[in-house]
Amino acid sequence: MNNKKFDAIVVGAGPAGSSAARRLCQLNRTVLLIDQAKFPREKACGGGLTGNVEKFLDFDISSVIETKVTSTLCVFRGKILKRLEPKGLNVSMIRRPKFDHLLAMKAKEAGAVFAENARLNKIMKSNGRYLVETTAGNFESSSVIGADGALSPTARVVGLRNKMKLGIAMEAEVLPRKEMLEKWQKLAIFDFGVVPKGYGWVFPKQNSFSIGVGTVENKFPDARKHLDDLIRRHECVRNPNGISIRSAPLPYWEKMQPLAENGVFLVGDAGGLVDPLSGEGISYAIRSGKTASEFINEFLNGVLNSDHGYTEEIERTIARNFEFAGKLASIFFRYPVAAYILGVRSKIVNDIFARLISGKIDYSILYEEIRSSLPGRAYRLLKPILSI
Ligand SMILES: Cc1cc2nc3c(=O)[nH]c(=O)nc-3n(C[C@H](O)[C@H](O)[C@H](O)COP(=O)(O)OP(=O)(O)OC[C@H]3O[C@@H](n4cnc5c(N)ncnc54)[C@H](O)[C@@H]3O)c2cc1C
């Protein structure tokens, strides 16, 4: 690599980092995008994309979509509820190696220099510039984007997001018996009421299923047991031809913390931008990556308070929605039976949920529907949790 000086160095080439790098290049900035992995790389993930993702991407991703689901099935404590086929459901399934590789190539196509096998070691500041030390060499920039995932080394090095709330998810990629794919490929299954403060899922892919369990708790000692139980409960993944298991932390959003300081900006999981109810993070990674780029552009133009502006913008566009999701999560995870009666079993709530995951509405609508359907006594009991 000849040029070692850039306007911005983006650490991490997941959806957040690649989206940020692409947008900065479109704004005529010079960008180095580094990742410790060699791409395509694996990443523990269900690979479910809500309709929000396509809103924030400026290119076609149909080449990496494995399947589009047309129906959802909710299961509560082993009891199978009605299969729903909501009109206009817009949920796609991807596999992360291919999806993330495409996004990184789109950043490269826009002009970013992409360095793989480049692990961040240190960030130092000297004369207002950042010196970034990696296993692939040392580089210099005026700004840094921390897009390096849930444990974000960038956040730690610069002292941002000291209080990280981490949940845990365990996921298996299952190679099923052939007939199971044909039967179950258009269906997303959500399994509630068993995993403590969390849920299980079964998401179809072209040749496999992603099945997993996630919790907002920071310890999940029985994860493997819950995963095995889930596999036993669902016909499509029972007696598979192959299985590979991985787990990873999930940085659920809890409260707003500063996400930028002096030209260092945190995006995606590094910024803790994971939906506290569903665990969705990909669309927020892409959105925050693009938003950060706009603010970094301002920062590089000399607008000095742009880092504060970024945190406020994330609060307005993402975290406000997470507040509603967090309130619902505190009821659903604390009172699973109430969640079943008010949410999982209700046709209206299910329809709203389908619109939510299709990216047509945000959590405030679902929240209002559930709140207004509460009987008087239950509302009085839950009022302290529900108030926003
Ligand atoms: C089991 C599981 C299931 C999930 N299912 C879904 C789902 O179905 N739908 C959904 O929307 N979200 C899901 N999520 C959340 C989603 O995976 C994340 O929110 C998303 O990956 C965030 O993207 P990101 O770009 O911020 O970080 P990541 O995708 O984690 O990318 C971070 C990158 O940084 C790199 N990196 C880390 N440290 C360094 C370093 N020191 N130097 C250089 N590079 C570094 C990593 O190699 C990685 O490529 C799931 C998460 C888990 C754990």
The ligand as an ORCA input file, in Angstrom:
! r2SCAN-3c Opt
* xyz 0 1
  C     -26.148    -15.119     16.859
  C     -26.546    -13.773     16.313
  C     -27.650    -13.675     15.460
  C     -28.007    -12.428     14.901
  N     -29.033    -12.386     14.008
  C     -29.355    -11.213     13.393
  C     -30.363    -11.164     12.384
  O     -30.968    -12.172     12.019
  N     -30.642     -9.950     11.819
  C     -29.989     -8.809     12.198
  O     -30.302     -7.726     11.656
  N     -29.023     -8.834     13.140
  C     -28.661    -10.006     13.736
  N     -27.650    -10.037     14.649
  C     -26.918     -8.799     14.946
  C     -25.928     -8.488     13.805
  O     -25.122     -9.616     13.556
  C     -25.030     -7.293     14.151
  O     -25.815     -6.253     14.676
  C     -24.269     -6.794     12.926
  O     -23.334     -7.766     12.502
  C     -23.533     -5.481     13.226
  O     -22.696     -5.139     12.147
  P     -21.350     -4.338     12.409
  O     -20.818     -4.005     11.069
  O     -21.576     -3.271     13.397
  O     -20.367     -5.381     13.153
  P     -19.815     -6.798     12.672
  O     -20.678     -7.373     11.635
  O     -19.553     -7.563     13.913
  O     -18.425     -6.441     11.994
  C     -17.317     -6.033     12.760
  C     -16.051     -6.301     11.966
  O     -14.956     -5.760     12.725
  C     -13.852     -6.620     12.573
  N     -12.941     -6.390     13.705
  C     -13.164     -6.628     15.015
  N     -12.068     -6.313     15.756
  C     -11.149     -5.851     14.879
  C      -9.813     -5.372     15.000
  N      -9.172     -5.313     16.198
  N      -9.134     -4.979     13.894
  C      -9.733     -5.054     12.670
  N     -10.990     -5.506     12.479
  C     -11.692     -5.892     13.564
  C     -14.472     -8.017     12.557
  O     -13.614     -8.961     11.912
  C     -15.758     -7.780     11.777
  O     -15.613     -8.069     10.389
  C     -27.267    -11.258     15.234
  C     -26.178    -11.357     16.112
  C     -25.814    -12.587     16.650
  C     -24.612    -12.672     17.559
*
